Amino acid sequence: MKETFSVKETPPRAFLVGIRDENSAKTEAESLAGELLSLADTLGLEIAGRETVHIRKNSLQYGMGSGKAGELSEKALSLGAECLVFDREISPSQQRNWEKLSGLAVIDRQELILQIFAGRARTREAVLQVRLAELYYSLPRLRHKYIDLNRQRGGRYGTTGSGEARLETDRRLVEQRILRLEGELEAVRRQRELQRKHRRRQGARICALVGYTNAGKSRLFNALTGADFPVEDKLFATLDSASRALTLPGGAQVILSDTVGFIRRLPHSLVSAFRSTLEEASLADLLIHVLDASDEAAEKYYKTTMAVLRDLGADAIPMITVLNKADKSEAQEALEGLLKNYPGAIPVSAAGGSGLGELLAKMEALLSDKARRFRFPLTRPDLAALTHRNGSVLSESYEEDYIEVEARIDEKTTGQLKEYLAD
């Protein structure tokens, strides 16, 4: 993988390239182009220029016609650009072709996000996850790193050229590093799981803030818990999940977790690498889905977040939709439509404090478990154990034909055990 950009006093000048094909609507392409601009700004790149290209056919060589590719390269060079940044994943061979054509460094959306994550990771877990994602990204690109060396110093028939030998050596080194990092991450995951089990044994309920990046989750987290985590108006300001105790109006305490923000076209390597961080959402008792009500693309962001939650198996968890930044002038016109599309959503202002009382009251209502009686077969003591793990058991008795358990338990677990309800 190429050396990442370091943001110095004079940041690299970038020419941004958006690609719209026949399957993309114009508004979607414009929204993604704006997002690419925000990503480049977050990394600290200086924007030399940008252009969105409408293509009819995806070319294997450049992803577009060679004529248009040459035109874009000349335009970027004339504007003094030092790199080309593409708003979609490009293959290793396309990356190499563009670099030969333009003489510029070439990165795609996936590498752009990886570089942002690499610069913002703070905890050991996040650093390990980013390193692992970078290695996954670099592995298929090793061949192109040595292809010139292999052509120049190719071996005789039946032997291995210098480039190929170096390629195999580096591939083995990368694969060994991947295995080592996966082992270290697994140890971190086990530690996180122990912490979760400890919370469960203490009867702590977990609420997770989820949503698109820069929706205001961290500011809402601070407003609800009194924490003082840094808040920036940039994409991916939060990479490391944080948890704090939160007291609800009735006095009950829950654990509130802030999670990494989602984004369209999130690199698959990052979804995999950040699995343990995102599990905070999949193992929560309640999700608080934060939308930026002032952003005209809020509904698209809602769909993106829900798609990621489905991938995590977390889409069935009870959820409150929060329309954040509702005090902004841009949000006033959109609120009526958003409330119609998301019945029960709560407009709030994490910065100003409005709507927080209503949010806390709704959280308490959804987390107040009713006492229920279950009757399990004598052959299924594991089901009784499940009520102990996920709820507060009030009584338990072994009868002649069944095990009767009375417990306060969440709706998710109740749904799993509904066929054994005695009430």
ABEGO torsion letter per residue (X at the ends): XBBBBBBBABBBBBBBBBBBBAABBAAAAAAAAAAAAAAAAAAGBBBAEBBBBBBABBBAAAGBBAAAAAAAAAAAAAAGBABBBBABBBBAAAAAAAAAAAGBBBBBAAAAAAAAAAAABABAAAAAAAAAAAAAAAAAAAAAAAAAAAAAABBBBGBBBAAAAAAAAAAAAAAAAAAAAAAAAAAAAAAAAAAAAAAAAAGBBBBBBBEBBGAGAAAAAAAAAGBABBBBBBBGABABBBBBBBBBAAGBBBBBBBBBBBBBGBBAAAAAAAAAAAAAAAABABBBBBBBAABAAAAAAAAAAAAAAAAAGAAABBBBBBBBGAABAAAAAAAAAAAAABBGBBBBBAAAGBGAAAAAAAAAAAABBBBBBBBBBAABAAAAAAAAAABBBABBBBBAABBBBBBBBBAAAAAAAAAABAX
